[in-house]
């Protein structure tokens, strides 16, 4: 394996710090050692490297060909009450009223200037009960501020999320609920299941671009027995070769899948249109925060993919055209499937009279050396996003 394929992990600097005021996973004692490297997201610690010799590429292929378990830091917020829909319609750019119970929907929140403030997945657990699974950054206070005068509560349910991802993930879920998983449990569906004997909310979503599920602790009528859930899931996953992984293998796959991260890829005044997410803005749904600005916003895209055969892109690296800088990388990794460096490039301006897609540009590495690269659309593989939508056809399918 070449050094550049290790770059994703070796680029992490590490330091010791106190976990005071930082949320530690209730599952961490089942996998953490003195060698585990944690990162911070949503004020939660999550593992990015288990051992010094961890091979993210090997785990990547286990994810793509089988199934992997991840302890992830994404944070759900609960919005409940008669005015829950009214609040969410006010702060999100997507339609909320039309979201059926048992379904999930990608939802952006913007500031008054039309720039993206937060992104996440909205799920409807009951007619007046929603969970918004937010990305990194403060959002609970934003919801609470906009809920003044409304009959609605915004709370933190203290739910830790486990992701089971890969082609065999639905087989694991079927085993965990005792069989009988319905073919109607399709992509972006969600429901309550008795998972290893505990009533929990499960969504068919994930952060990998593969078939996958997310299991939400503390979502049912009783507090979750985390140890029992952990042991039960590993037992159900064992026949399918399920293993636990740090987020390193997931990180490789999420960039291939074109999944954007709030605060890094999405940030610094970027509108949904500039990010290539204009389809998630529903200007005809009525008023919402940022609507006026988005009505008159430039529709041209600034955030694209970039493929470089000769180097691994890294956040902050400059991208040049015609001898000068025209943008920078927000994230990058080595793609095991494409056998090339890939990442997200944010251009400073639209390309006059043309589009950035398919343009040849130059990625400048940390030493300033230029590497030829090509601008691409997202995602990098599975362009039609068919993989996560594969239908469930039963345990023998």
N, C-alpha and C positions, 0 to 999 in steps of 0.2 A: 504494500500500500504506500502510495506516495505521501510525502509530508503535507502537501496541500490538502489532502483528504482529511488529515487530522486537524486542519486549521480551525475548524468550528469549535473544537474543544480547547485547543492550545491557546486560543485568543482570549480565554477567560483569565483575568487576574483573580487571585484569591487573597482573602484576609480574614482574620478572626474578629468576630464582633459578638456583642451580647445580643441575645434574643429578647431582651426586655422591650416590651411594646411591639414586638413582632410576632405575628401569629404562626405558630408551629403546627404542622399537620398532625391530626390525631393518628395518622398511619405511619408517621416518621419512625417511630420506635421499632417498626416491623422491618425496616430496610436500612436505616441510617447507621453508618459507622464513623469512626474518626477520619476516614478517607473521603467521605461524601462531601461534595461541594454543593452548597446551596446558593440560590439567587433569590432576589426579592421582587415580588410582583403583587400588586393589590395589598401591600403590607403583609404578605404571606411568604414564608419560605417554601421553596420547592427545589427538588434535586436536579442539578444540571450535569453532574458527573458523579458516578458511584465509586469508581476506583481510578487510580492513575493510569491503568492500562485498559480502561473501558473502551470498547470499539464501537462508536456510534454507527458506523457503516454496517457492521454485522447485525446490530439491533434494527437498523433501518430495513434490512432485507427480511428479518423476521416479521417486522410490521407489515411489509408489503406482501409477503407470501403466506402469513399465518395470522397471528394475533399477539398484541402486546398490551400490558396494563400500565397506566400512567397515573401518578398522583399529581394533579394539576392545581394551580393557584387561582384560577378564575373565580370570581366572587358573585354569587347571586344576591340580588336585592328583592325583597317582597313588596309588592304594591297591592293593597287590598282595601276594598270598601266600595260604596256606591259610586264614588267619583273616580275610581281607578282608571277607567277608560278615558275620562275627560283629562286627567292629568297626563296620561301617556300620549294622548293625541296632541297635547300642548308641547311636549318636549321632544317627541320623536318625529322623524320625517316620513316614516312608514304609516300605513293605515293600521289602526288598532282595533276599531269596532268590528271589522270583518274577520279578525283572527278567531277561528273556532277554538273551543276548548279541546285540548289535546293536540294542539299544533304549535310550532315554533316559527319565528320569523326574524330575519336579520333586521336590526333597527339602529339607525344613526341618530345621534342628538347633535344639534349644531348650536352655536352661539348666535347672537343677533346679527353678527357680520357674515353668517353663512358658513363659517369655518367649522370643521368637525370638532366637537367637544368630547364625544364618547361614541364607541361602537360596541355592540353586543348582540345577544340573542334574546328575544322576547318570547316567553312561553305563557300560555293561558291554562292555568290549572283548574279554574272554575270561572263562572261568568264574571265575578268581581274580584278574582284573585289571579295576579300575574307574578311571574318571576322574570327579572331582567338580569341576565348573566353578563356582567359588565367586564370590560377590559381594564387594563391598568389605569389608575388615576382616580381622583375623587369624583363621586357622582351622587352619593346619597344626600349630601347637603344641597346639591342642585335640585334634586327631586323634591326635597322637603321645602325648599324656598319657593318653588313653583306650586306647591300644594297648599299654600296658605289660602284659607277660605273654602277649601274643598273638604268633603267628607271622605277622607282617604288616609291610610297609614302607610308610611314607608319605613320598613324595618330591615335589619340584617338578620336573616335566619341562621347564621353561623353554619352554613352548609359547605362542607368540603366536597369537592367533585373528583370522582374517579372516571377516567376515560379508558374504555376498552376499544382498541382500534385494530383494524385489519380485516381481511376477507373472512376470517372465522369468528369475528366478534359477535355476530348474531347467534352463532352456534353456542357460544358461551352464555349469552343471555337466555337462550332457550333452556339450557341446562340449569341455569340459576333460578329460573321460575318454575322448574319442574315439568317443562315441555309445554307444547301448545301455543308457541308464539305465532301470532296471526300474520298472514301475508299482508294485512292492511297496515302493519307497522312499517311505514315507508319513511323515506328521507324527510327529516324535519317534522316527524310525528313525535309525540310524547305522551306518556301515560303513567299511571300508578301500577306497579307490579309488586308481587310478593317475591322479593329478591333474597334468596338464601334465608327465607323466613321472616324478612322485614319488609314492611310496606314502604316503598320508596318510589320517587318520581324518576323516570328514565326517559331520556330523549335520544332520538337517532340523529345525533350530531357529532361533531368532533373537530379537531384541529390538525387533521392529517390529509384530508382529501381522499381518504379511504372509507370503506364501510366502517361505521363505528357507532358506539353508544356512549352516553355520559350518565352516570348514576349520581344522584344528588342526595347527600346525607342530610338528616334532619328535615326532610321534606314530608314525611308521613306523620301519622298521629302520635308517634312515640319518638323520643330521642334515639338516635342510631347507636347500636352496639357496633362500634367501628372494628373491633378485633374480630367479632363474629362475621361481619361482612367481608373483611379481608380474607380470613381463612376460607370462608365459603366460596368466594369468587376464585381464589387460587385452586381450590379443589375442583370446581366446575370447569376451570380453564385447562387443567392439567392434561386431559385427554386430547386437547387441541394444541398442546405445546405452548400455552400462554406463559410468558415470563414478564417480570417487572423490569421496566427500563426508566432511567432518568429521561429528562426531556431532550437530551441530545439527539436521539434518533428522530423524535417528533419534530425537532427544529429543522432538521434536514428536509423532512417531508413537507412541512408547512410552507417552506419557500417554494418548493417545486409546485405546490398546489395553489400558489398565489394568494395565500391567506395573509392579510395585512395586520400589523400590530399597532394599536393605538399609542400615540405618544412618541413613536419612532418613525414608522412608515406613514402613519396618519398624524400630522401635527403641524405646528407653526403656520397657521393660516390656510391650510389646505382645505378646499371645499370638496364636497362629494364629487362634483364634476371633474375637478382637477385630479382626484384620486381614482377616477374611473368607476365611481360608484353612483353615478347619476340615476341608474335604474331604481335605486332605493329611495329616491326623493319623489314624493307624490304631491305635486303642487296643487292638484285638484281636490285634495281631501279636506280643505279648510285651513284655517290659520294654525300656524305652529311657529315656534321660535326659530328665527332665521329665514322664514319664508320670503319676506320682502327682499332680502339680500340675494337669495338664491334665484328669484325670478329674473333678476337682471345680471346674474353672474355669468362670467365667461364659461362656455360649455366645453372648451378645449381641455384635453387631458395633459397632465404634467407628470404623472407617476406611471412608469412602465417597468417591464422586466428587462433584464440585460443578460446576455449569454457571452461568456468569455472562455475560450478553450485554453488559454495560456495562463490564467491566474484566477485565484479565488477572490471575488469581490468582498469588501469589508465596509461596514458603515463608516461614512466619512470620506471615503476615497473619491477623488474628483473624476469626472467624465468630461472629455474634451472632444471638440469638433472644430475643424479648420484652425487648429493651433491654439485654441483658447478654451477655458472651462465653460461648460454649458449646463452642468448639473453635478449632483453628488449621489453616492450610494447611501441608502438608508438601512440596508441589511444585505447579507450575502452568505453563501455557503458553497460547498462542492456538491454537485448533484451526482449521486451514484448511478442514476438511470441514464442521464445524458452524458456522463463522464466529462463534465465541463463545470466551470464556475458559473454560478447564477446569482442574481440578486435583484433588488429593486432600485431603480434610478429615478430620482426626482429632478426633473429639468427646471431650470430657472424661469424659462419663458417658453411659450409655444413656438414651434418651428415655423418661421414666416412662410406662408404660402404652401405649407406641406404638413405632414404628420411625422412624428418621431418614429413610428413603428417601422421596423426593418432597416433603419438607418445604421450604417457602420460608424462607430464612434471609437474612442480610445479611452480605456480605463487606466488611470495612473495609480500604480501601487504606492506603498508607503515610502519607497525609495525614489518615487517620481518616474519610474520606468513605465512607458506606455505599452499597453497590450490591446490588440485589436479586439473589438467586441461588437455584438449586434443587438440592437434594441428589439424586444419581443413583446408580444401581448401576454397577459396572464390568463390562466396558469401556464406554466412551462410544459407540463405534460397533462394528458387527459383534458384537452382543450374544451371539450363539451361537458366536462364535469359529470361523466357517466359513472365513474367508479363508486362514489358514495351512494348512488341511487340504485345499485344492483338490488333487484327484488329478493325477498326472502322466500325460499321455496321449500323450507323444511329442513330438518337435520340431515336428510340424505341427499339434499340438493347440492 
